[in-house]
Structure formats: structure tokens, C-alpha cells
Amino acid sequence: MTKDSISNHLLELRNRLLKVIVLFVIFSIIGIPFASDIYGFVADPLIKLLPTGSSMIATEVASPFMAPIKLVLYMALLFSMPWLFYQIWMYVSPGLYKNEKSFTGPLMFSTVVLFFSGAAFAFFVVCPIIFKFFIVMAPDSIQVMTDINQYLGFIFKLVFAFGIAFEIPVATILLVKSGIATKASLAKARPYLIILFLVIGMLLTPPDIFSQLFLAIPMWILFELGILISRDKN
């Protein structure tokens, strides 16, 4: 590969990354005027479960302004991800063979779909269940009033963890397709992987057994799905 060829590849990579950054900036600019409404939507799973007379609070002077802005930036990054994957695909696809394109294209599409499915599952299913449990288990002498920054950190961590966890079928297929592992070897390692899923659930989710199990169990199910649909390398 010549210097000119390397320079052209680097220039193309830079241009594609700039396109992703531009979209992120556009999403951020569009979202900032609606930051309070967006935060209200994200806070709704907890707000509607709070006892009468309780509300979310801000323990720092700048929190009422900064927390919604941080959320907008996070959402802009999240919704820029499909565009990022598309730019990656456009960058690498010219160097792929036809059979590699037929495999890699759907795999990248599945990666995006699974990530957003995991994020949606965390927000719409897991979070309300966890919040309800926490509030019900709170002693009568405790008034539940969550700090907005703490809530935002909780949501970020949970949504990101579930988005990553839902990529397990893709990882399983890649391991088998590349020949690094076989379906039989992965099935044999199942007991150890289940323990690994529990450890990952412990590390990536808040320190309670319910959110850990809510992450570990789908990871196990998705692992089994990955084994089911993968094919050993010939």
C-alpha cells in the first residue's frame, strides 16, 4: 500500500467521522430547546410511581440546568449511532468480498437493532419494575425524593448495559463464523458463561439483585439464541 493510498484512506475516515460529529451537533442543537420536556419524558417512569407529595430534587445549584442538557447530549449520541454504523459500513465495504458483504451488512444492521432493543427493554420494562420495588420497600419513615443527577446516572448506566448485553447474539455468531469457537464448545462452556453473565450483571447494573438478574437472564437467553442461529465455519 502506497503513501497516497494510506493518505486517501485516512482522509476518507476523517470525512466520515466528521459526518457523524455533524449529525451529533445537529441533534444536540435541535434537542436543547426541548431539554426540559425530554428530561420529563425520561423521568416519567419514576415520577408516576412516587408517593403523593414526593418529587425529584436537585442537590446542586447548576443541576436543574445541567442535567437536562447532559441528557440531550446523551440522546444525541445515542441516536447518532445508526449513522456511525452506516459510515463504518461505507468505509469498509469497498474492501470486502461479495460473500463478506452479504454477511457483514445484515450483521451491522442487527447490531443497531439489538442495541436499541436492549435500551428500550431497559427503559420501558426493567426500570419501572425496579423503581416500583424500591419505592414499595422503602420504610414508612422515609420520603422518596430522588436527586435528578443520581437518577440520570442510574438510567444511563442501565440503558447502556442492556444495549451492550443485547449484542450477545452478534458476538456469538462472530465467534462461530470466524472459527474461534464452535457451537459445541460454546454449549460446553454454558455453565461458566452463565456465571460470567451474573458477574457482568453485577458490574454493569446498580447494586441490587433484581437489576442484576434482569440483565443476566436476557444475556443467557440471547446467548442461546446466538448458538441456535449460528453456523460452524466449514
PyRosetta script that sets phi, psi and omega in degrees:
from pyrosetta import init, pose_from_sequence

init()
pose = pose_from_sequence("MTKDSISNHLLELRNRLLKVIVLFVIFSIIGIPFASDIYGFVADPLIKLLPTGSSMIATEVASPFMAPIKLVLYMALLFSMPWLFYQIWMYVSPGLYKNEKSFTGPLMFSTVVLFFSGAAFAFFVVCPIIFKFFIVMAPDSIQVMTDINQYLGFIFKLVFAFGIAFEIPVATILLVKSGIATKASLAKARPYLIILFLVIGMLLTPPDIFSQLFLAIPMWILFELGILISRDKN")
pose.set_psi(1, 126.8)
pose.set_omega(1, -177.0)
pose.set_phi(2, -79.7)
pose.set_psi(2, 167.1)
pose.set_omega(2, 178.1)
pose.set_phi(3, -61.9)
pose.set_psi(3, -39.3)
pose.set_omega(3, 179.3)
pose.set_phi(4, -62.8)
pose.set_psi(4, -40.0)
pose.set_omega(4, 179.3)
pose.set_phi(5, -64.6)
pose.set_psi(5, -43.7)
pose.set_omega(5, 178.1)
pose.set_phi(6, -62.7)
pose.set_psi(6, -42.8)
pose.set_omega(6, 179.3)
pose.set_phi(7, -61.7)
pose.set_psi(7, -40.7)
pose.set_omega(7, 179.2)
pose.set_phi(8, -64.5)
pose.set_psi(8, -40.8)
pose.set_omega(8, 178.6)
pose.set_phi(9, -64.9)
pose.set_psi(9, -42.9)
pose.set_omega(9, 179.3)
pose.set_phi(10, -65.7)
pose.set_psi(10, -37.8)
pose.set_omega(10, 178.8)
pose.set_phi(11, -66.1)
pose.set_psi(11, -42.6)
pose.set_omega(11, 177.9)
pose.set_phi(12, -64.2)
pose.set_psi(12, -41.7)
pose.set_omega(12, 178.6)
pose.set_phi(13, -61.0)
pose.set_psi(13, -44.1)
pose.set_omega(13, 178.8)
pose.set_phi(14, -60.9)
pose.set_psi(14, -43.5)
pose.set_omega(14, -178.7)
pose.set_phi(15, -64.0)
pose.set_psi(15, -38.7)
pose.set_omega(15, -179.7)
pose.set_phi(16, -71.4)
pose.set_psi(16, -36.9)
pose.set_omega(16, 175.5)
pose.set_phi(17, -66.1)
pose.set_psi(17, -37.0)
pose.set_omega(17, 177.3)
pose.set_phi(18, -63.5)
pose.set_psi(18, -36.7)
pose.set_omega(18, 177.2)
pose.set_phi(19, -62.8)
pose.set_psi(19, -39.0)
pose.set_omega(19, 177.8)
pose.set_phi(20, -66.7)
pose.set_psi(20, -43.5)
pose.set_omega(20, 179.9)
pose.set_phi(21, -63.1)
pose.set_psi(21, -40.8)
pose.set_omega(21, 179.1)
pose.set_phi(22, -61.3)
pose.set_psi(22, -43.7)
pose.set_omega(22, 178.7)
pose.set_phi(23, -64.5)
pose.set_psi(23, -40.5)
pose.set_omega(23, 177.1)
pose.set_phi(24, -59.6)
pose.set_psi(24, -43.9)
pose.set_omega(24, 179.3)
pose.set_phi(25, -64.9)
pose.set_psi(25, -41.8)
pose.set_omega(25, 179.3)
pose.set_phi(26, -61.9)
pose.set_psi(26, -47.9)
pose.set_omega(26, 178.0)
pose.set_phi(27, -59.0)
pose.set_psi(27, -40.9)
pose.set_omega(27, -179.1)
pose.set_phi(28, -64.5)
pose.set_psi(28, -45.7)
pose.set_omega(28, -179.1)
pose.set_phi(29, -64.0)
pose.set_psi(29, -41.8)
pose.set_omega(29, 178.8)
pose.set_phi(30, -65.2)
pose.set_psi(30, -37.8)
pose.set_omega(30, -173.9)
pose.set_phi(31, -79.3)
pose.set_psi(31, -28.9)
pose.set_omega(31, -174.4)
pose.set_phi(32, -56.5)
pose.set_psi(32, -43.0)
pose.set_omega(32, 177.6)
pose.set_phi(33, -62.0)
pose.set_psi(33, -21.6)
pose.set_omega(33, -179.0)
pose.set_phi(34, -107.2)
pose.set_psi(34, 19.5)
pose.set_omega(34, -174.8)
pose.set_phi(35, -56.9)
pose.set_psi(35, -43.4)
pose.set_omega(35, -178.6)
pose.set_phi(36, -65.6)
pose.set_psi(36, -41.0)
pose.set_omega(36, 179.1)
pose.set_phi(37, -65.8)
pose.set_psi(37, -40.5)
pose.set_omega(37, 178.9)
pose.set_phi(38, -63.8)
pose.set_psi(38, -43.2)
pose.set_omega(38, 179.0)
pose.set_phi(39, -64.3)
pose.set_psi(39, -38.4)
pose.set_omega(39, 177.6)
pose.set_phi(40, -59.5)
pose.set_psi(40, -39.8)
pose.set_omega(40, 178.1)
pose.set_phi(41, -65.3)
pose.set_psi(41, -44.6)
pose.set_omega(41, -178.4)
pose.set_phi(42, -68.6)
pose.set_psi(42, -32.9)
pose.set_omega(42, -179.0)
pose.set_phi(43, -81.4)
pose.set_psi(43, -11.9)
pose.set_omega(43, -174.3)
pose.set_phi(44, -57.0)
pose.set_psi(44, -40.4)
pose.set_omega(44, 179.4)
pose.set_phi(45, -56.6)
pose.set_psi(45, -31.7)
pose.set_omega(45, 178.2)
pose.set_phi(46, -88.4)
pose.set_psi(46, -42.0)
pose.set_omega(46, -175.8)
pose.set_phi(47, -57.1)
pose.set_psi(47, -44.6)
pose.set_omega(47, -175.3)
pose.set_phi(48, -73.8)
pose.set_psi(48, -9.7)
pose.set_omega(48, 177.9)
pose.set_phi(49, -100.3)
pose.set_psi(49, -12.4)
pose.set_omega(49, -178.1)
pose.set_phi(50, -66.4)
pose.set_psi(50, 143.9)
pose.set_omega(50, 177.0)
pose.set_phi(51, -61.3)
pose.set_psi(51, 158.6)
pose.set_omega(51, 177.9)
pose.set_phi(52, -58.8)
pose.set_psi(52, 131.3)
pose.set_omega(52, -179.4)
pose.set_phi(53, 94.4)
pose.set_psi(53, -11.7)
pose.set_omega(53, 178.2)
pose.set_phi(54, -94.7)
pose.set_psi(54, 158.0)
pose.set_omega(54, 178.1)
pose.set_phi(55, -157.2)
pose.set_psi(55, 172.0)
pose.set_omega(55, 172.9)
pose.set_phi(56, -80.7)
pose.set_psi(56, 152.3)
pose.set_omega(56, -175.8)
pose.set_phi(57, -128.6)
pose.set_psi(57, 163.5)
pose.set_omega(57, 175.0)
pose.set_phi(58, -119.8)
pose.set_psi(58, 120.2)
pose.set_omega(58, -178.0)
pose.set_phi(59, -96.9)
pose.set_psi(59, -3.2)
pose.set_omega(59, 176.7)
pose.set_phi(60, -121.1)
pose.set_psi(60, 149.7)
pose.set_omega(60, -174.7)
pose.set_phi(61, -59.1)
pose.set_psi(61, -43.9)
pose.set_omega(61, -174.7)
pose.set_phi(62, -87.9)
pose.set_psi(62, -5.3)
pose.set_omega(62, -174.1)
pose.set_phi(63, -57.8)
pose.set_psi(63, -43.3)
pose.set_omega(63, -178.9)
pose.set_phi(64, -59.2)
pose.set_psi(64, -26.2)
pose.set_omega(64, 177.7)
pose.set_phi(65, -92.0)
pose.set_psi(65, -45.8)
pose.set_omega(65, -171.6)
pose.set_phi(66, -74.7)
pose.set_psi(66, -36.7)
pose.set_omega(66, -176.7)
pose.set_phi(67, -61.1)
pose.set_psi(67, -48.2)
pose.set_omega(67, 176.8)
pose.set_phi(68, -63.4)
pose.set_psi(68, -35.8)
pose.set_omega(68, 178.7)
pose.set_phi(69, -65.2)
pose.set_psi(69, -43.4)
pose.set_omega(69, 177.4)
pose.set_phi(70, -60.4)
pose.set_psi(70, -38.7)
pose.set_omega(70, 179.1)
pose.set_phi(71, -64.4)
pose.set_psi(71, -42.2)
pose.set_omega(71, 178.2)
pose.set_phi(72, -60.1)
pose.set_psi(72, -43.9)
pose.set_omega(72, 179.4)
pose.set_phi(73, -64.1)
pose.set_psi(73, -39.7)
pose.set_omega(73, 178.2)
pose.set_phi(74, -63.8)
pose.set_psi(74, -44.8)
pose.set_omega(74, -180.0)
pose.set_phi(75, -65.3)
pose.set_psi(75, -38.4)
pose.set_omega(75, 177.8)
pose.set_phi(76, -62.1)
pose.set_psi(76, -42.2)
pose.set_omega(76, 177.3)
pose.set_phi(77, -64.4)
pose.set_psi(77, -42.5)
pose.set_omega(77, -178.9)
pose.set_phi(78, -61.1)
pose.set_psi(78, -46.7)
pose.set_omega(78, -176.6)
pose.set_phi(79, -81.3)
pose.set_psi(79, -6.3)
pose.set_omega(79, 172.9)
pose.set_phi(80, -85.9)
pose.set_psi(80, -12.2)
pose.set_omega(80, -175.6)
pose.set_phi(81, -60.7)
pose.set_psi(81, -43.8)
pose.set_omega(81, 177.6)
pose.set_phi(82, -59.0)
pose.set_psi(82, -38.1)
pose.set_omega(82, 178.2)
pose.set_phi(83, -66.0)
pose.set_psi(83, -37.1)
pose.set_omega(83, 176.8)
pose.set_phi(84, -62.7)
pose.set_psi(84, -46.3)
pose.set_omega(84, 179.7)
pose.set_phi(85, -64.5)
pose.set_psi(85, -36.0)
pose.set_omega(85, 177.6)
pose.set_phi(86, -64.7)
pose.set_psi(86, -42.5)
pose.set_omega(86, 178.9)
pose.set_phi(87, -65.5)
pose.set_psi(87, -38.0)
pose.set_omega(87, 175.9)
pose.set_phi(88, -61.9)
pose.set_psi(88, -43.5)
pose.set_omega(88, 179.6)
pose.set_phi(89, -62.2)
pose.set_psi(89, -44.1)
pose.set_omega(89, 179.7)
pose.set_phi(90, -65.7)
pose.set_psi(90, -27.7)
pose.set_omega(90, 179.8)
pose.set_phi(91, -77.0)
pose.set_psi(91, -40.5)
pose.set_omega(91, -173.9)
pose.set_phi(92, -93.3)
pose.set_psi(92, -23.0)
pose.set_omega(92, -172.6)
pose.set_phi(93, -61.7)
pose.set_psi(93, -34.9)
pose.set_omega(93, 178.9)
pose.set_phi(94, -61.3)
pose.set_psi(94, -23.7)
pose.set_omega(94, -178.8)
pose.set_phi(95, -94.1)
pose.set_psi(95, 5.5)
pose.set_omega(95, -177.7)
pose.set_phi(96, -99.6)
pose.set_psi(96, 149.4)
pose.set_omega(96, 171.8)
pose.set_phi(97, -74.3)
pose.set_psi(97, 165.8)
pose.set_omega(97, -176.4)
pose.set_phi(98, -59.4)
pose.set_psi(98, -43.5)
pose.set_omega(98, -179.3)
pose.set_phi(99, -68.2)
pose.set_psi(99, -31.0)
pose.set_omega(99, 176.9)
pose.set_phi(100, -70.3)
pose.set_psi(100, -37.8)
pose.set_omega(100, 177.0)
pose.set_phi(101, -63.9)
pose.set_psi(101, -41.5)
pose.set_omega(101, -178.7)
pose.set_phi(102, -65.7)
pose.set_psi(102, -21.6)
pose.set_omega(102, 178.2)
pose.set_phi(103, -93.9)
pose.set_psi(103, -44.5)
pose.set_omega(103, -173.2)
pose.set_phi(104, -72.2)
pose.set_psi(104, -39.3)
pose.set_omega(104, -178.5)
pose.set_phi(105, -57.5)
pose.set_psi(105, -58.0)
pose.set_omega(105, 178.0)
pose.set_phi(106, -60.4)
pose.set_psi(106, -31.5)
pose.set_omega(106, -179.9)
pose.set_phi(107, -66.4)
pose.set_psi(107, -41.7)
pose.set_omega(107, 178.7)
pose.set_phi(108, -67.4)
pose.set_psi(108, -39.0)
pose.set_omega(108, 176.1)
pose.set_phi(109, -61.8)
pose.set_psi(109, -43.5)
pose.set_omega(109, 178.8)
pose.set_phi(110, -63.3)
pose.set_psi(110, -35.3)
pose.set_omega(110, 178.5)
pose.set_phi(111, -59.5)
pose.set_psi(111, -45.5)
pose.set_omega(111, 179.4)
pose.set_phi(112, -65.1)
pose.set_psi(112, -47.7)
pose.set_omega(112, -177.9)
pose.set_phi(113, -61.2)
pose.set_psi(113, -44.5)
pose.set_omega(113, -178.2)
pose.set_phi(114, -67.1)
pose.set_psi(114, -38.8)
pose.set_omega(114, 179.2)
pose.set_phi(115, -61.8)
pose.set_psi(115, -48.0)
pose.set_omega(115, -179.4)
pose.set_phi(116, -69.5)
pose.set_psi(116, -30.4)
pose.set_omega(116, 175.3)
pose.set_phi(117, -65.2)
pose.set_psi(117, -42.7)
pose.set_omega(117, 177.8)
pose.set_phi(118, -64.5)
pose.set_psi(118, -42.0)
pose.set_omega(118, 178.8)
pose.set_phi(119, -63.2)
pose.set_psi(119, -43.6)
pose.set_omega(119, 179.5)
pose.set_phi(120, -65.7)
pose.set_psi(120, -40.1)
pose.set_omega(120, 178.4)
pose.set_phi(121, -61.6)
pose.set_psi(121, -41.5)
pose.set_omega(121, 179.7)
pose.set_phi(122, -64.6)
pose.set_psi(122, -45.0)
pose.set_omega(122, -174.1)
pose.set_phi(123, -74.2)
pose.set_psi(123, -45.1)
pose.set_omega(123, -172.2)
pose.set_phi(124, -90.0)
pose.set_psi(124, -22.1)
pose.set_omega(124, -176.6)
pose.set_phi(125, -112.5)
pose.set_psi(125, -55.5)
pose.set_omega(125, -172.5)
pose.set_phi(126, -70.9)
pose.set_psi(126, -48.7)
pose.set_omega(126, -175.5)
pose.set_phi(127, -57.5)
pose.set_psi(127, -49.5)
pose.set_omega(127, 179.3)
pose.set_phi(128, -59.0)
pose.set_psi(128, -37.7)
pose.set_omega(128, 179.8)
pose.set_phi(129, -66.3)
pose.set_psi(129, -45.3)
pose.set_omega(129, 180.0)
pose.set_phi(130, -64.7)
pose.set_psi(130, -44.3)
pose.set_omega(130, -179.2)
pose.set_phi(131, -62.7)
pose.set_psi(131, -42.6)
pose.set_omega(131, 179.9)
pose.set_phi(132, -62.4)
pose.set_psi(132, -41.5)
pose.set_omega(132, 179.4)
pose.set_phi(133, -63.4)
pose.set_psi(133, -46.4)
pose.set_omega(133, -179.6)
pose.set_phi(134, -60.1)
pose.set_psi(134, -44.0)
pose.set_omega(134, -176.5)
pose.set_phi(135, -69.6)
pose.set_psi(135, -41.5)
pose.set_omega(135, 179.3)
pose.set_phi(136, -64.8)
pose.set_psi(136, -36.5)
pose.set_omega(136, -177.0)
pose.set_phi(137, -81.3)
pose.set_psi(137, -8.3)
pose.set_omega(137, -179.7)
pose.set_phi(138, -67.0)
pose.set_psi(138, 135.7)
pose.set_omega(138, 177.8)
pose.set_phi(139, -58.3)
pose.set_psi(139, 152.2)
pose.set_omega(139, -178.7)
pose.set_phi(140, -60.3)
pose.set_psi(140, -26.0)
pose.set_omega(140, -177.9)
pose.set_phi(141, -80.2)
pose.set_psi(141, -6.8)
pose.set_omega(141, -177.7)
pose.set_phi(142, -103.2)
pose.set_psi(142, 126.9)
pose.set_omega(142, 174.1)
pose.set_phi(143, -97.0)
pose.set_psi(143, 118.9)
pose.set_omega(143, -175.6)
pose.set_phi(144, -76.3)
pose.set_psi(144, 114.1)
pose.set_omega(144, 178.1)
pose.set_phi(145, -142.7)
pose.set_psi(145, 97.2)
pose.set_omega(145, -171.6)
pose.set_phi(146, -84.3)
pose.set_psi(146, 138.1)
pose.set_omega(146, 175.7)
pose.set_phi(147, -71.1)
pose.set_psi(147, 138.6)
pose.set_omega(147, -174.3)
pose.set_phi(148, -66.0)
pose.set_psi(148, -34.1)
pose.set_omega(148, 177.7)
pose.set_phi(149, -70.2)
pose.set_psi(149, -40.3)
pose.set_omega(149, 177.8)
pose.set_phi(150, -63.3)
pose.set_psi(150, -40.1)
pose.set_omega(150, 178.9)
pose.set_phi(151, -64.6)
pose.set_psi(151, -43.9)
pose.set_omega(151, -179.7)
pose.set_phi(152, -61.8)
pose.set_psi(152, -43.4)
pose.set_omega(152, 177.6)
pose.set_phi(153, -61.9)
pose.set_psi(153, -39.8)
pose.set_omega(153, 178.4)
pose.set_phi(154, -61.7)
pose.set_psi(154, -48.3)
pose.set_omega(154, -178.9)
pose.set_phi(155, -64.0)
pose.set_psi(155, -45.5)
pose.set_omega(155, 179.4)
pose.set_phi(156, -55.5)
pose.set_psi(156, -50.0)
pose.set_omega(156, -175.2)
pose.set_phi(157, -63.0)
pose.set_psi(157, -43.8)
pose.set_omega(157, -176.5)
pose.set_phi(158, -69.7)
pose.set_psi(158, -46.2)
pose.set_omega(158, -178.6)
pose.set_phi(159, -63.8)
pose.set_psi(159, -44.1)
pose.set_omega(159, 179.2)
pose.set_phi(160, -63.7)
pose.set_psi(160, -42.9)
pose.set_omega(160, -179.2)
pose.set_phi(161, -61.2)
pose.set_psi(161, -43.6)
pose.set_omega(161, -179.5)
pose.set_phi(162, -71.4)
pose.set_psi(162, -36.0)
pose.set_omega(162, 176.6)
pose.set_phi(163, -60.4)
pose.set_psi(163, -43.9)
pose.set_omega(163, 178.6)
pose.set_phi(164, -68.5)
pose.set_psi(164, -41.6)
pose.set_omega(164, -177.7)
pose.set_phi(165, -62.3)
pose.set_psi(165, -33.2)
pose.set_omega(165, -178.6)
pose.set_phi(166, -73.9)
pose.set_psi(166, -1.9)
pose.set_omega(166, 176.2)
pose.set_phi(167, -86.2)
pose.set_psi(167, 0.8)
pose.set_omega(167, -176.4)
pose.set_phi(168, -57.6)
pose.set_psi(168, -42.1)
pose.set_omega(168, 177.2)
pose.set_phi(169, -58.3)
pose.set_psi(169, -38.7)
pose.set_omega(169, 178.8)
pose.set_phi(170, -64.1)
pose.set_psi(170, -45.4)
pose.set_omega(170, 179.3)
pose.set_phi(171, -62.0)
pose.set_psi(171, -40.1)
pose.set_omega(171, 179.9)
pose.set_phi(172, -64.1)
pose.set_psi(172, -45.7)
pose.set_omega(172, 179.4)
pose.set_phi(173, -62.4)
pose.set_psi(173, -41.1)
pose.set_omega(173, 179.5)
pose.set_phi(174, -64.3)
pose.set_psi(174, -40.7)
pose.set_omega(174, 179.2)
pose.set_phi(175, -61.7)
pose.set_psi(175, -43.1)
pose.set_omega(175, -178.4)
pose.set_phi(176, -74.0)
pose.set_psi(176, -43.6)
pose.set_omega(176, -178.1)
pose.set_phi(177, -62.3)
pose.set_psi(177, -37.8)
pose.set_omega(177, -178.1)
pose.set_phi(178, -79.4)
pose.set_psi(178, -11.7)
pose.set_omega(178, -179.3)
pose.set_phi(179, 86.2)
pose.set_psi(179, 2.7)
pose.set_omega(179, 178.4)
pose.set_phi(180, -64.8)
pose.set_psi(180, -35.1)
pose.set_omega(180, 178.3)
pose.set_phi(181, -141.8)
pose.set_psi(181, 163.3)
pose.set_omega(181, 175.3)
pose.set_phi(182, -113.9)
pose.set_psi(182, 165.4)
pose.set_omega(182, 178.1)
pose.set_phi(183, -59.9)
pose.set_psi(183, -38.9)
pose.set_omega(183, -178.7)
pose.set_phi(184, -66.4)
pose.set_psi(184, -42.4)
pose.set_omega(184, -179.0)
pose.set_phi(185, -67.8)
pose.set_psi(185, -36.5)
pose.set_omega(185, 177.3)
pose.set_phi(186, -67.7)
pose.set_psi(186, -40.5)
pose.set_omega(186, 178.2)
pose.set_phi(187, -64.0)
pose.set_psi(187, -37.7)
pose.set_omega(187, 179.0)
pose.set_phi(188, -66.6)
pose.set_psi(188, -31.7)
pose.set_omega(188, -179.2)
pose.set_phi(189, -85.3)
pose.set_psi(189, 4.9)
pose.set_omega(189, -174.9)
pose.set_phi(190, -51.5)
pose.set_psi(190, -48.6)
pose.set_omega(190, -178.3)
pose.set_phi(191, -59.0)
pose.set_psi(191, -39.5)
pose.set_omega(191, 180.0)
pose.set_phi(192, -70.6)
pose.set_psi(192, -35.8)
pose.set_omega(192, 179.7)
pose.set_phi(193, -69.1)
pose.set_psi(193, -35.3)
pose.set_omega(193, 177.1)
pose.set_phi(194, -62.2)
pose.set_psi(194, -42.0)
pose.set_omega(194, 176.3)
pose.set_phi(195, -62.9)
pose.set_psi(195, -40.4)
pose.set_omega(195, 178.1)
pose.set_phi(196, -61.9)
pose.set_psi(196, -41.3)
pose.set_omega(196, 178.6)
pose.set_phi(197, -61.8)
pose.set_psi(197, -39.6)
pose.set_omega(197, 178.0)
pose.set_phi(198, -65.0)
pose.set_psi(198, -40.1)
pose.set_omega(198, 178.5)
pose.set_phi(199, -65.9)
pose.set_psi(199, -43.4)
pose.set_omega(199, 178.2)
pose.set_phi(200, -61.7)
pose.set_psi(200, -41.9)
pose.set_omega(200, 177.1)
pose.set_phi(201, -60.3)
pose.set_psi(201, -36.9)
pose.set_omega(201, 179.0)
pose.set_phi(202, -68.1)
pose.set_psi(202, -38.0)
pose.set_omega(202, -175.5)
pose.set_phi(203, -80.0)
pose.set_psi(203, -34.1)
pose.set_omega(203, -171.9)
pose.set_phi(204, -95.5)
pose.set_psi(204, -14.6)
pose.set_omega(204, -177.9)
pose.set_phi(205, -112.0)
pose.set_psi(205, 166.3)
pose.set_omega(205, 175.4)
pose.set_phi(206, -57.0)
pose.set_psi(206, 157.7)
pose.set_omega(206, -172.3)
pose.set_phi(207, -77.0)
pose.set_psi(207, 63.8)
pose.set_omega(207, 172.1)
pose.set_phi(208, -140.8)
pose.set_psi(208, 148.6)
pose.set_omega(208, -172.3)
pose.set_phi(209, -65.9)
pose.set_psi(209, -29.7)
pose.set_omega(209, -175.5)
pose.set_phi(210, -70.3)
pose.set_psi(210, -49.1)
pose.set_omega(210, 178.7)
pose.set_phi(211, -65.8)
pose.set_psi(211, -31.7)
pose.set_omega(211, 176.9)
pose.set_phi(212, -64.7)
pose.set_psi(212, -43.9)
pose.set_omega(212, 178.7)
pose.set_phi(213, -69.7)
pose.set_psi(213, -36.6)
pose.set_omega(213, 178.0)
pose.set_phi(214, -62.3)
pose.set_psi(214, -25.3)
pose.set_omega(214, 176.6)
pose.set_phi(215, -90.1)
pose.set_psi(215, -44.8)
pose.set_omega(215, -174.8)
pose.set_phi(216, -65.8)
pose.set_psi(216, -41.4)
pose.set_omega(216, -177.2)
pose.set_phi(217, -65.9)
pose.set_psi(217, -47.8)
pose.set_omega(217, 174.9)
pose.set_phi(218, -60.8)
pose.set_psi(218, -34.1)
pose.set_omega(218, 177.1)
pose.set_phi(219, -61.4)
pose.set_psi(219, -42.2)
pose.set_omega(219, 178.0)
pose.set_phi(220, -62.9)
pose.set_psi(220, -46.7)
pose.set_omega(220, -179.3)
pose.set_phi(221, -62.2)
pose.set_psi(221, -42.8)
pose.set_omega(221, -179.7)
pose.set_phi(222, -68.2)
pose.set_psi(222, -33.0)
pose.set_omega(222, 174.7)
pose.set_phi(223, -62.5)
pose.set_psi(223, -44.4)
pose.set_omega(223, 178.6)
pose.set_phi(224, -64.0)
pose.set_psi(224, -37.5)
pose.set_omega(224, 177.3)
pose.set_phi(225, -64.5)
pose.set_psi(225, -41.4)
pose.set_omega(225, 178.4)
pose.set_phi(226, -61.0)
pose.set_psi(226, -42.4)
pose.set_omega(226, 177.6)
pose.set_phi(227, -63.1)
pose.set_psi(227, -40.8)
pose.set_omega(227, -175.9)
pose.set_phi(228, -63.0)
pose.set_psi(228, -41.2)
pose.set_omega(228, -173.1)
pose.set_phi(229, -96.6)
pose.set_psi(229, -8.1)
pose.set_omega(229, -179.8)
pose.set_phi(230, -81.2)
pose.set_psi(230, 159.4)
pose.set_omega(230, 179.3)
pose.set_phi(231, -129.1)
pose.set_psi(231, 133.8)
pose.set_omega(231, 179.9)
pose.set_phi(232, -62.8)
pose.set_psi(232, 145.9)
pose.set_omega(232, 178.0)
pose.set_phi(233, -68.6)
pose.set_psi(233, 132.2)
pose.set_omega(233, -178.8)
pose.set_phi(234, -77.3)
pose.dump_pdb("model.pdb")
